[in-house]
């Protein structure tokens, strides 16, 4: 476990840099600022926290709907 933690700490900056490049290619600076502003208020933070669960549940709903 300790080796995993050490690798995680060591490699996380590289992962974040790669994701930052993806966002920089996908959004303008103004859009990135707007996204940051959107996710800052409590409702944006709540959406950010719930989003993985909402995506999973939405996918399941869509699969059930599509199989009717």
Phi and psi in degrees as GROMACS dihedral restraints (atoms count N, CA, C in turn):
[ dihedral_restraints ]
;  ai    aj    ak    al  type     phi  dphi    fc
    3     4     5     6     1   -63.4    20    10
    4     5     6     7     1   -39.5    20    10
    6     7     8     9     1   -64.4    20    10
    7     8     9    10     1   -39.6    20    10
    9    10    11    12     1   -61.7    20    10
   10    11    12    13     1   -46.8    20    10
   12    13    14    15     1   -60.7    20    10
   13    14    15    16     1   -42.6    20    10
   15    16    17    18     1   -62.7    20    10
   16    17    18    19     1   -42.9    20    10
   18    19    20    21     1   -65.9    20    10
   19    20    21    22     1   -41.5    20    10
   21    22    23    24     1   -59.4    20    10
   22    23    24    25     1   -47.4    20    10
   24    25    26    27     1   -63.2    20    10
   25    26    27    28     1   -40.3    20    10
   27    28    29    30     1   -69.8    20    10
   28    29    30    31     1   -41.0    20    10
   30    31    32    33     1   -92.2    20    10
   31    32    33    34     1   -13.9    20    10
   33    34    35    36     1   -57.8    20    10
   34    35    36    37     1   -43.7    20    10
   36    37    38    39     1   -58.3    20    10
   37    38    39    40     1   -38.5    20    10
   39    40    41    42     1   -64.6    20    10
   40    41    42    43     1   -42.1    20    10
   42    43    44    45     1   -61.2    20    10
   43    44    45    46     1   -47.7    20    10
   45    46    47    48     1   -63.7    20    10
   46    47    48    49     1   -38.4    20    10
   48    49    50    51     1   -61.3    20    10
   49    50    51    52     1   -42.2    20    10
   51    52    53    54     1   -64.1    20    10
   52    53    54    55     1   -41.0    20    10
   54    55    56    57     1   -67.9    20    10
   55    56    57    58     1   -37.9    20    10
   57    58    59    60     1   -61.5    20    10
   58    59    60    61     1   -39.9    20    10
   60    61    62    63     1   -63.1    20    10
   61    62    63    64     1   -42.8    20    10
   63    64    65    66     1   -57.3    20    10
   64    65    66    67     1   -47.9    20    10
   66    67    68    69     1   -66.5    20    10
   67    68    69    70     1   -38.0    20    10
   69    70    71    72     1   -64.9    20    10
   70    71    72    73     1   -34.2    20    10
   72    73    74    75     1   -75.6    20    10
   73    74    75    76     1   -26.4    20    10
   75    76    77    78     1   -92.5    20    10
   76    77    78    79     1   -24.9    20    10
   78    79    80    81     1  -131.9    20    10
   79    80    81    82     1   148.2    20    10
   81    82    83    84     1   -74.7    20    10
   82    83    84    85     1   167.1    20    10
   84    85    86    87     1   -59.4    20    10
   85    86    87    88     1   -41.7    20    10
   87    88    89    90     1   -62.6    20    10
   88    89    90    91     1   -40.8    20    10
   90    91    92    93     1   -66.0    20    10
   91    92    93    94     1   -40.1    20    10
   93    94    95    96     1   -62.7    20    10
   94    95    96    97     1   -40.6    20    10
   96    97    98    99     1   -63.7    20    10
   97    98    99   100     1   -40.7    20    10
   99   100   101   102     1   -65.9    20    10
  100   101   102   103     1   -39.8    20    10
  102   103   104   105     1   -62.7    20    10
  103   104   105   106     1   -44.1    20    10
  105   106   107   108     1   -61.5    20    10
  106   107   108   109     1   -41.5    20    10
  108   109   110   111     1   -66.1    20    10
  109   110   111   112     1   -38.7    20    10
  111   112   113   114     1   -64.0    20    10
  112   113   114   115     1   -44.5    20    10
  114   115   116   117     1   -79.9    20    10
  115   116   117   118     1    -5.5    20    10
  117   118   119   120     1   -77.5    20    10
  118   119   120   121     1   -44.4    20    10
  120   121   122   123     1   -63.5    20    10
  121   122   123   124     1   165.5    20    10
  123   124   125   126     1   -53.7    20    10
  124   125   126   127     1   -40.2    20    10
  126   127   128   129     1   -67.7    20    10
  127   128   129   130     1   -36.4    20    10
  129   130   131   132     1   -66.7    20    10
  130   131   132   133     1   -40.0    20    10
  132   133   134   135     1   -64.2    20    10
  133   134   135   136     1   -39.9    20    10
  135   136   137   138     1   -65.0    20    10
  136   137   138   139     1   -43.5    20    10
  138   139   140   141     1   -60.3    20    10
  139   140   141   142     1   -45.3    20    10
  141   142   143   144     1   -58.1    20    10
  142   143   144   145     1   -42.8    20    10
  144   145   146   147     1   -69.3    20    10
  145   146   147   148     1   -36.9    20    10
  147   148   149   150     1   -87.6    20    10
  148   149   150   151     1   -16.0    20    10
  150   151   152   153     1   -55.6    20    10
  151   152   153   154     1   -45.3    20    10
  153   154   155   156     1   -58.3    20    10
  154   155   156   157     1   -42.6    20    10
  156   157   158   159     1   -67.3    20    10
  157   158   159   160     1   -40.8    20    10
  159   160   161   162     1   -63.4    20    10
  160   161   162   163     1   -40.4    20    10
  162   163   164   165     1   -64.3    20    10
  163   164   165   166     1   -45.0    20    10
  165   166   167   168     1   -61.4    20    10
  166   167   168   169     1   -46.9    20    10
  168   169   170   171     1   -67.1    20    10
  169   170   171   172     1   -38.9    20    10
  171   172   173   174     1   -63.8    20    10
  172   173   174   175     1   -39.8    20    10
  174   175   176   177     1   -62.5    20    10
  175   176   177   178     1   -43.7    20    10
  177   178   179   180     1   -63.4    20    10
  178   179   180   181     1   -41.7    20    10
  180   181   182   183     1   -61.4    20    10
  181   182   183   184     1   -44.9    20    10
  183   184   185   186     1   -62.9    20    10
  184   185   186   187     1   -38.7    20    10
  186   187   188   189     1   -66.0    20    10
  187   188   189   190     1   -43.0    20    10
  189   190   191   192     1   -63.4    20    10
  190   191   192   193     1   -43.0    20    10
  192   193   194   195     1   -63.7    20    10
  193   194   195   196     1   -42.6    20    10
  195   196   197   198     1   -69.3    20    10
  196   197   198   199     1   -22.9    20    10
  198   199   200   201     1   -90.7    20    10
  199   200   201   202     1     3.8    20    10
